[in-house]
Amino acid sequence: MLRFRRPSPLLAPDLRGLPRARRRTALAAVDLRDLSWRRRATPAVLAILGVCIADLSTGRERYLAPLMTVVPSIAALTLSAIGVLGVCTVGLAALIGLNRYDQVTAVHDQRFLFGSMITYAALTLFSAYVAEIRMRRAAAFAAVSSVAEAAQRALLHRPGPEVGPLRLAVRYASAADEARIGGDLYSVLDTPHGTRAVVGDVRGKGLDAVQTAAVVLGAFREAAYDEPSLRQVAARIEASVERHAPDGEFTTALFVEVRGSGAMELLQYGHVPPLWVGLDGSVTVLEAPDPWVPLGLGRLAPGQPQSWDQRFAAGDVLVLCTDGVVEARRKGSGEFYPLDQRVGGLVAGAGGSVAELDDAVGRLYADLLAHTGGELNDDALLLLVSRTD
């Protein structure tokens, strides 16, 4: 005896951070949970109506009622097992009505009629079984996606919209629909030494990248409170990466420290340069005077990295990102996304409030997706920062 279970809607993953095209794909994989029951039943109902119209319009000279056997197969694609049985019951009633209209209930037609009815019933039961298997697999996929989503939230520990003297707005998208988790990382902490932030990008994807990201973030959250200088924070993380990250993994990173006086210190480890956007929309690429190798490769480079200071006043916006943004290619031509050319008009004047900053990062993210045609082939992180004073 078949036992049908409806997967809990709580298992459906949160897909709001995905581009529209990828969101449609992911929702289709979790049993079309974004659609109402009526919309999911529409294809099968239209098939019933189509068969009825075809049979009635051709008159009694044509017997098209057996075409009703397509209904169970169509219903199995979009409905649950219970839904399949319900819609197919309606189809069975329509099939019986068409048989009477076509006058195939006479004694000499009963063998043919019996065979078509048995075929329809068998297809209905088999389609209900197929729908149940599909629903169980969709539930398993949704459960795995939910676990990955929880892991991502625990790993990144997304900060609030305000941390110390800073306002924050972020957009993050993983390149893997199924995992919703990737190697881009960020953290912002208000410490006794100033408000400190890190943005990083682990080489590669998958579980090794997630493990390395966890090492970097765990070390940063400890060292940011303990170490008096940004260079010492980075040195602690470098040591942790060398000890605990998988062999061959490295992480580009950018460290930021904002102090109460309006000064900002930056330290770059092979990461994408940040952008400074003034109140008037002017854009400055903050290139490191002494570029350094990524975390995990420090043993290959002699000497020590040097930080540098940058003015960061109220109304200014600091744009931090990963290479998934600046290396996103235009669909068709393959041109990289010109972040330094686009960001000024999209972000200027947005540092006055959390709502304005969040709107600005939304516009920037939408512009990025428009450039790529809605698809991102790499993890992408956009973090906008402004001062509250």
NULUM-804400 format. One record per residue (C-alpha): x, y, z; residue in one letter. Coordinates in Angstrom, 3 decimals, padded with zeros to 6 digits, m for minus. Example, Ala and Ser with C-alpha at 12.3 -4.5 7.8 and 13.67 -1.06 7.14 Angstrom:
# NULUM-804400
{{012.300; m004.500; 007.800}; "A"}
{{013.670; m001.060; 007.140}; "S"}
//
This chain:
# NULUM-804400
{{000.000; 000.000; 000.000}; "M"}
{{001.349; 003.411; m000.964}; "L"}
{{001.843; 005.892; 001.860}; "R"}
{{001.998; 009.495; 000.739}; "F"}
{{003.711; 012.237; 002.713}; "R"}
{{003.723; 015.940; 002.011}; "R"}
{{007.190; 017.446; 002.522}; "P"}
{{007.215; 020.291; 005.004}; "S"}
{{007.366; 023.756; 003.423}; "P"}
{{009.917; 024.619; 006.107}; "L"}
{{012.414; 022.557; 004.122}; "L"}
{{012.260; 024.877; 001.150}; "A"}
{{015.483; 026.878; 000.957}; "P"}
{{015.684; 030.642; 001.073}; "D"}
{{016.624; 031.626; m002.493}; "L"}
{{016.229; 035.377; m002.320}; "R"}
{{019.957; 035.971; m002.770}; "G"}
{{020.115; 034.175; m006.116}; "L"}
{{019.840; 035.755; m009.551}; "P"}
{{016.384; 035.419; m011.091}; "R"}
{{017.337; 032.766; m013.658}; "A"}
{{019.090; 030.597; m011.068}; "R"}
{{016.204; 031.092; m008.625}; "R"}
{{013.776; 029.636; m011.187}; "R"}
{{016.056; 026.623; m011.687}; "T"}
{{016.449; 026.013; m007.976}; "A"}
{{012.712; 026.345; m007.299}; "L"}
{{011.943; 023.860; m010.060}; "A"}
{{014.301; 021.423; m008.346}; "A"}
{{012.387; 021.708; m005.063}; "V"}
{{009.027; 020.731; m006.501}; "D"}
{{007.775; 024.133; m007.738}; "L"}
{{006.992; 025.310; m004.206}; "R"}
{{006.667; 028.879; m005.435}; "D"}
{{003.484; 027.942; m007.369}; "L"}
{{000.001; 027.461; m005.937}; "S"}
{{m001.766; 024.093; m006.215}; "W"}
{{m004.105; 025.503; m008.858}; "R"}
{{m001.230; 026.565; m011.095}; "R"}
{{000.503; 023.209; m010.688}; "R"}
{{m002.723; 021.390; m011.565}; "A"}
{{m003.376; 023.562; m014.631}; "T"}
{{m001.402; 021.426; m017.173}; "P"}
{{m003.293; 018.253; m016.265}; "A"}
{{m006.669; 020.031; m016.199}; "V"}
{{m005.953; 021.559; m019.612}; "L"}
{{m005.110; 018.077; m020.916}; "A"}
{{m008.493; 016.811; m019.705}; "I"}
{{m010.269; 019.711; m021.376}; "L"}
{{m008.247; 019.235; m024.563}; "G"}
{{m009.190; 015.566; m024.860}; "V"}
{{m012.843; 016.360; m024.185}; "C"}
{{m012.912; 019.132; m026.795}; "I"}
{{m011.142; 016.964; m029.366}; "A"}
{{m013.511; 014.041; m028.867}; "D"}
{{m016.682; 016.126; m028.837}; "L"}
{{m015.696; 018.235; m031.840}; "S"}
{{m015.010; 015.206; m034.049}; "T"}
{{m018.375; 013.629; m033.307}; "G"}
{{m019.186; 009.965; m032.725}; "R"}
{{m017.324; 008.915; m035.867}; "E"}
{{m014.002; 009.407; m034.058}; "R"}
{{m013.292; 007.777; m030.687}; "Y"}
{{m010.596; 009.935; m029.053}; "L"}
{{m011.478; 009.333; m025.399}; "A"}
{{m008.483; 006.933; m024.843}; "P"}
{{m006.198; 009.980; m025.243}; "L"}
{{m007.162; 010.673; m021.616}; "M"}
{{m004.273; 008.345; m020.649}; "T"}
{{m001.885; 011.279; m021.098}; "V"}
{{m003.383; 012.985; m018.032}; "V"}
{{m001.668; 010.844; m015.310}; "P"}
{{001.763; 011.349; m016.874}; "S"}
{{001.305; 015.125; m017.064}; "I"}
{{m000.031; 015.306; m013.508}; "A"}
{{002.973; 013.367; m012.170}; "A"}
{{005.313; 016.127; m013.365}; "L"}
{{003.870; 018.889; m011.168}; "T"}
{{001.558; 017.446; m008.505}; "L"}
{{001.932; 015.394; m005.360}; "S"}
{{000.702; 011.801; m005.267}; "A"}
{{m002.584; 012.893; m003.669}; "I"}
{{m002.926; 015.608; m006.281}; "G"}
{{m002.349; 013.084; m009.066}; "V"}
{{m005.093; 010.829; m007.711}; "L"}
{{m007.482; 013.781; m007.367}; "G"}
{{m006.954; 015.147; m010.873}; "V"}
{{m007.003; 011.678; m012.430}; "C"}
{{m010.320; 010.986; m010.732}; "T"}
{{m011.713; 014.004; m012.563}; "V"}
{{m010.146; 012.635; m015.743}; "G"}
{{m011.777; 009.252; m015.121}; "L"}
{{m015.185; 010.879; m014.754}; "A"}
{{m014.588; 012.737; m018.032}; "A"}
{{m013.494; 009.479; m019.690}; "L"}
{{m016.688; 007.713; m018.610}; "I"}
{{m018.773; 010.612; m019.907}; "G"}
{{m016.995; 010.527; m023.278}; "L"}
{{m017.533; 006.772; m023.532}; "N"}
{{m021.258; 007.274; m023.131}; "R"}
{{m021.266; 010.118; m025.649}; "Y"}
{{m019.381; 007.978; m028.189}; "D"}
{{m021.760; 005.071; m027.460}; "Q"}
{{m019.024; 002.513; m026.854}; "V"}
{{m020.774; 000.932; m023.901}; "T"}
{{m022.522; m001.656; m026.028}; "A"}
{{m021.779; m005.356; m025.414}; "V"}
{{m019.543; m005.770; m028.489}; "H"}
{{m017.407; m002.774; m027.374}; "D"}
{{m017.012; m003.711; m023.703}; "Q"}
{{m013.689; m005.569; m024.123}; "R"}
{{m012.098; m002.524; m025.694}; "F"}
{{m013.726; m000.264; m023.124}; "L"}
{{m012.536; m002.494; m020.255}; "F"}
{{m008.971; m002.419; m021.564}; "G"}
{{m008.874; 001.394; m021.826}; "S"}
{{m010.256; 001.791; m018.311}; "M"}
{{m007.732; m000.658; m016.824}; "I"}
{{m004.914; 001.106; m018.700}; "T"}
{{m006.019; 004.471; m017.331}; "Y"}
{{m006.242; 003.139; m013.766}; "A"}
{{m002.816; 001.474; m013.965}; "A"}
{{m001.213; 004.642; m015.336}; "L"}
{{m002.855; 006.666; m012.568}; "T"}
{{m001.391; 004.474; m009.819}; "L"}
{{002.038; 004.381; m011.420}; "F"}
{{002.021; 008.154; m011.895}; "S"}
{{001.066; 008.637; m008.251}; "A"}
{{004.041; 006.464; m007.273}; "Y"}
{{006.360; 008.488; m009.528}; "V"}
{{005.041; 011.732; m008.007}; "A"}
{{005.718; 010.390; m004.507}; "E"}
{{009.320; 009.524; m005.428}; "I"}
{{009.750; 012.964; m006.970}; "R"}
{{008.393; 014.661; m003.854}; "M"}
{{010.678; 012.681; m001.549}; "R"}
{{013.725; 013.576; m003.598}; "R"}
{{012.654; 017.213; m003.678}; "A"}
{{012.276; 017.152; 000.102}; "A"}
{{015.747; 015.628; 000.487}; "A"}
{{017.221; 018.316; m001.772}; "F"}
{{015.436; 021.053; 000.145}; "A"}
{{016.682; 019.642; 003.466}; "A"}
{{020.280; 019.598; 002.229}; "V"}
{{019.887; 023.158; 000.911}; "S"}
{{018.504; 024.294; 004.262}; "S"}
{{021.425; 022.736; 006.110}; "V"}
{{023.860; 024.420; 003.721}; "A"}
{{022.048; 027.713; 004.225}; "E"}
{{022.313; 027.334; 008.000}; "A"}
{{026.005; 026.481; 007.667}; "A"}
{{026.541; 029.564; 005.532}; "Q"}
{{024.834; 031.789; 008.087}; "R"}
{{026.793; 030.241; 010.956}; "A"}
{{030.048; 030.611; 009.033}; "L"}
{{029.556; 034.195; 007.875}; "L"}
{{027.635; 035.308; 010.979}; "H"}
{{026.188; 038.237; 009.067}; "R"}
{{026.609; 041.465; 011.068}; "P"}
{{023.802; 043.896; 011.722}; "G"}
{{023.195; 046.990; 009.575}; "P"}
{{025.302; 049.053; 012.004}; "E"}
{{028.540; 047.981; 013.683}; "V"}
{{030.305; 050.598; 015.788}; "G"}
{{030.526; 053.800; 013.724}; "P"}
{{029.791; 051.964; 010.461}; "L"}
{{026.708; 051.299; 008.355}; "R"}
{{026.750; 048.125; 006.273}; "L"}
{{024.872; 046.694; 003.288}; "A"}
{{025.794; 043.391; 001.665}; "V"}
{{024.852; 041.096; m001.204}; "R"}
{{026.299; 037.607; m001.413}; "Y"}
{{025.644; 034.863; m003.967}; "A"}
{{027.322; 031.472; m004.204}; "S"}
{{028.148; 030.031; m007.619}; "A"}
{{026.578; 026.682; m006.591}; "A"}
{{022.752; 026.594; m006.593}; "D"}
{{022.656; 023.319; m004.711}; "E"}
{{025.043; 024.333; m001.947}; "A"}
{{024.239; 028.036; m001.445}; "R"}
{{027.659; 028.192; 000.176}; "I"}
{{030.999; 029.225; m001.227}; "G"}
{{034.492; 030.509; m000.565}; "G"}
{{033.816; 034.263; m000.316}; "D"}
{{033.896; 035.575; 003.239}; "L"}
{{033.456; 038.747; 005.233}; "Y"}
{{033.183; 039.857; 008.835}; "S"}
{{032.865; 043.204; 010.632}; "V"}
{{033.616; 043.526; 014.364}; "L"}
{{033.587; 046.435; 016.808}; "D"}
{{036.720; 045.869; 018.916}; "T"}
{{038.635; 047.858; 021.585}; "P"}
{{041.154; 048.772; 018.864}; "H"}
{{038.611; 050.114; 016.383}; "G"}
{{035.967; 048.698; 014.056}; "T"}
{{037.675; 046.023; 011.972}; "R"}
{{036.523; 044.262; 008.835}; "A"}
{{037.839; 041.554; 006.552}; "V"}
{{036.717; 040.586; 003.063}; "V"}
{{038.263; 037.493; 001.505}; "G"}
{{038.081; 035.053; m001.366}; "D"}
{{039.287; 031.476; m001.002}; "V"}
{{040.822; 029.890; m004.081}; "R"}
{{038.481; 027.302; m005.578}; "G"}
{{035.065; 026.095; m004.444}; "K"}
{{033.521; 023.212; m002.573}; "G"}
{{034.185; 021.826; 000.880}; "L"}
{{037.912; 022.661; 000.891}; "D"}
{{037.078; 026.313; 000.208}; "A"}
{{034.463; 026.302; 002.962}; "V"}
{{036.972; 024.778; 005.403}; "Q"}
{{039.556; 027.442; 004.586}; "T"}
{{036.957; 030.203; 004.919}; "A"}
{{036.041; 028.856; 008.363}; "A"}
{{039.711; 028.928; 009.398}; "V"}
{{040.155; 032.532; 008.231}; "V"}
{{036.967; 033.811; 009.866}; "L"}
{{037.580; 031.945; 013.123}; "G"}
{{041.102; 033.342; 013.400}; "A"}
{{039.933; 036.861; 012.525}; "F"}
{{037.205; 036.855; 015.170}; "R"}
{{039.770; 035.987; 017.831}; "E"}
{{042.701; 038.095; 016.665}; "A"}
{{040.642; 041.230; 015.952}; "A"}
{{039.933; 041.604; 019.672}; "Y"}
{{043.372; 040.567; 020.918}; "D"}
{{045.896; 042.234; 018.631}; "E"}
{{046.552; 045.995; 018.806}; "P"}
{{047.573; 046.419; 015.156}; "S"}
{{046.022; 045.314; 011.883}; "L"}
{{049.310; 043.741; 010.761}; "R"}
{{049.343; 041.549; 013.870}; "Q"}
{{045.755; 040.490; 013.171}; "V"}
{{046.727; 039.437; 009.662}; "A"}
{{049.826; 037.632; 010.948}; "A"}
{{047.680; 035.548; 013.329}; "R"}
{{045.373; 034.587; 010.467}; "I"}
{{048.333; 033.753; 008.218}; "E"}
{{049.639; 031.356; 010.865}; "A"}
{{046.208; 029.706; 011.253}; "S"}
{{045.842; 029.238; 007.498}; "V"}
{{049.264; 027.611; 007.243}; "E"}
{{048.408; 025.229; 010.119}; "R"}
{{044.814; 024.290; 009.379}; "H"}
{{043.847; 025.029; 005.771}; "A"}
{{044.015; 022.186; 003.219}; "P"}
{{047.292; 021.979; 001.307}; "D"}
{{047.419; 024.284; m001.681}; "G"}
{{044.554; 026.507; m000.524}; "E"}
{{045.125; 030.240; m000.196}; "F"}
{{042.911; 033.241; 000.420}; "T"}
{{043.053; 036.758; m000.921}; "T"}
{{042.011; 039.210; 001.780}; "A"}
{{041.522; 042.880; 002.512}; "L"}
{{041.612; 044.159; 006.101}; "F"}
{{040.058; 047.471; 007.149}; "V"}
{{040.246; 049.305; 010.453}; "E"}
{{038.143; 052.418; 011.060}; "V"}
{{038.929; 054.594; 014.050}; "R"}
{{036.804; 057.243; 015.711}; "G"}
{{038.738; 060.164; 014.239}; "S"}
{{037.611; 059.354; 010.686}; "G"}
{{040.878; 057.750; 009.695}; "A"}
{{040.888; 054.357; 008.000}; "M"}
{{043.719; 051.846; 007.729}; "E"}
{{043.824; 049.211; 005.004}; "L"}
{{045.955; 046.111; 004.530}; "L"}
{{045.778; 044.104; 001.317}; "Q"}
{{046.733; 040.460; 000.725}; "Y"}
{{046.365; 039.999; m003.017}; "G"}
{{042.693; 040.999; m002.937}; "H"}
{{040.590; 043.137; m005.284}; "V"}
{{041.308; 046.824; m004.460}; "P"}
{{038.480; 048.613; m002.644}; "P"}
{{036.729; 051.624; m004.177}; "L"}
{{036.162; 054.930; m002.405}; "W"}
{{033.045; 056.809; m003.562}; "V"}
{{032.726; 060.446; m002.556}; "G"}
{{029.510; 062.302; m001.865}; "L"}
{{029.655; 063.806; m005.374}; "D"}
{{030.019; 060.388; m007.045}; "G"}
{{033.764; 060.603; m007.625}; "S"}
{{035.433; 057.178; m007.544}; "V"}
{{038.965; 056.353; m006.414}; "T"}
{{040.498; 052.887; m006.686}; "V"}
{{042.493; 052.385; m003.483}; "L"}
{{045.520; 050.543; m004.813}; "E"}
{{047.907; 049.198; m002.190}; "A"}
{{051.308; 050.958; m002.223}; "P"}
{{052.912; 047.621; m001.303}; "D"}
{{050.798; 044.726; m002.724}; "P"}
{{051.229; 041.461; m000.856}; "W"}
{{050.679; 037.774; m001.523}; "V"}
{{047.460; 036.020; m000.407}; "P"}
{{047.080; 034.423; 003.009}; "L"}
{{048.689; 030.993; 003.027}; "G"}
{{051.569; 032.017; 000.736}; "L"}
{{053.418; 034.301; 003.159}; "G"}
{{056.325; 031.858; 003.511}; "R"}
{{057.110; 032.438; m000.165}; "L"}
{{057.561; 036.214; 000.194}; "A"}
{{060.348; 037.856; 002.256}; "P"}
{{059.607; 040.857; 004.444}; "G"}
{{056.326; 042.134; 005.886}; "Q"}
{{053.234; 043.664; 004.276}; "P"}
{{052.646; 047.378; 004.774}; "Q"}
{{049.306; 048.960; 005.558}; "S"}
{{048.249; 052.452; 004.453}; "W"}
{{045.850; 055.134; 005.673}; "D"}
{{042.906; 056.610; 003.805}; "Q"}
{{040.471; 059.394; 004.632}; "R"}
{{036.968; 058.101; 005.338}; "F"}
{{034.490; 060.828; 006.245}; "A"}
{{030.751; 060.936; 006.766}; "A"}
{{028.947; 060.610; 003.420}; "G"}
{{031.732; 058.600; 001.811}; "D"}
{{031.038; 055.011; 000.789}; "V"}
{{033.645; 052.269; 000.760}; "L"}
{{032.902; 049.504; m001.751}; "V"}
{{034.437; 046.111; m000.974}; "L"}
{{033.978; 043.121; m003.254}; "C"}
{{035.486; 039.853; m004.462}; "T"}
{{036.768; 038.909; m007.896}; "D"}
{{033.416; 037.301; m008.724}; "G"}
{{032.175; 040.875; m009.218}; "V"}
{{034.991; 042.476; m011.216}; "V"}
{{035.558; 039.322; m013.298}; "E"}
{{031.883; 038.790; m014.130}; "A"}
{{031.634; 038.679; m017.921}; "R"}
{{029.040; 040.230; m020.172}; "R"}
{{026.858; 037.640; m021.835}; "K"}
{{027.919; 037.307; m025.442}; "G"}
{{030.910; 039.667; m025.663}; "S"}
{{032.740; 038.433; m022.549}; "G"}
{{033.676; 041.901; m021.251}; "E"}
{{034.463; 042.188; m017.540}; "F"}
{{032.065; 044.149; m015.345}; "Y"}
{{033.385; 047.764; m015.166}; "P"}
{{032.774; 048.271; m011.449}; "L"}
{{034.892; 051.430; m011.181}; "D"}
{{032.897; 053.035; m014.004}; "Q"}
{{029.446; 051.981; m012.820}; "R"}
{{029.674; 052.335; m009.063}; "V"}
{{029.776; 056.150; m008.818}; "G"}
{{026.324; 056.826; m010.232}; "G"}
{{024.758; 053.874; m008.424}; "L"}
{{026.192; 054.514; m004.955}; "V"}
{{026.819; 058.277; m004.665}; "A"}
{{025.003; 059.918; m001.759}; "G"}
{{023.840; 056.613; m000.277}; "A"}
{{025.905; 056.797; 002.923}; "G"}
{{023.390; 058.828; 004.910}; "G"}
{{021.261; 055.933; 006.197}; "S"}
{{021.046; 052.157; 006.331}; "V"}
{{018.032; 052.149; 004.002}; "A"}
{{019.813; 054.257; 001.371}; "E"}
{{022.909; 052.088; 001.589}; "L"}
{{020.862; 048.909; 001.200}; "D"}
{{019.055; 050.371; m001.806}; "D"}
{{022.428; 051.262; m003.318}; "A"}
{{023.860; 047.756; m002.953}; "V"}
{{020.632; 046.410; m004.459}; "G"}
{{021.032; 048.702; m007.487}; "R"}
{{024.672; 047.717; m007.867}; "L"}
{{023.861; 044.009; m007.649}; "Y"}
{{021.015; 044.360; m010.162}; "A"}
{{023.367; 046.199; m012.528}; "D"}
{{025.891; 043.364; m012.178}; "L"}
{{023.241; 040.781; m013.075}; "L"}
{{022.083; 042.863; m016.029}; "A"}
{{025.683; 042.900; m017.281}; "H"}
{{025.969; 039.100; m017.090}; "T"}
{{022.470; 038.303; m018.339}; "G"}
{{021.307; 037.073; m014.919}; "G"}
{{023.965; 034.381; m014.378}; "E"}
{{027.055; 034.443; m012.135}; "L"}
{{029.763; 031.863; m012.749}; "N"}
{{031.659; 032.557; m009.531}; "D"}
{{030.896; 033.447; m005.924}; "D"}
{{030.203; 037.173; m005.675}; "A"}
{{030.268; 039.475; m002.649}; "L"}
{{029.424; 043.183; m002.510}; "L"}
{{029.847; 045.031; 000.786}; "L"}
{{029.117; 048.770; 001.092}; "L"}
{{030.363; 050.657; 004.155}; "V"}
{{029.667; 054.194; 005.331}; "S"}
{{030.148; 056.111; 008.580}; "R"}
{{027.372; 057.002; 011.018}; "T"}
{{029.158; 060.168; 012.228}; "D"}
//
